[in-house]
Amino acid sequence: MTVADQILSYMQLCLRENAHLQRSMNFKLHGAHSVVLMSTRPGAPYHDLWQADGMVLIYEGHDEPKRAGSPDPKTLDQPEFLPSGRPSEKGKFHAAAQAAKLSQTAPERVQVYEKLRAGI
């Protein structure tokens, strides 16, 4: 059985990654690889998809957080920087992708888990 064929519960996933994964984007978890949680289920809040070869993930990422009086969060991307000036998870992934694109660093290793249904 390949990794792609494995079905894990949320608890098995947390044990495997040695972390309670609450965010969908986790850059360099424990200083190692990055972890992305995605869903291609009908009604999923994001429109993530695999390209036909299974080697390229189109990942919508995070929306702007909901705030009182803000426009629809789906129309705004999460900013690359937090109010503190530190990069958001999206900003970290974007910087790594741009550095790899310019051959400044190797591409980031990313482990992707796809949610099949609640809890799995």
Secondary structure as UniProt FT lines:
FT   HELIX           3..5
FT   HELIX           10..17
FT   STRAND          25..26
FT   TURN            27..28
FT   HELIX           29..31
FT   STRAND          34..38
FT   TURN            42..43
FT   STRAND          49..50
FT   TURN            52..53
FT   STRAND          57..58
FT   TURN            68..69
FT   HELIX           73..75
FT   TURN            83..84
FT   HELIX           89..101
FT   TURN            102..103
FT   STRAND          110..114
FT   TURN            118..119
//
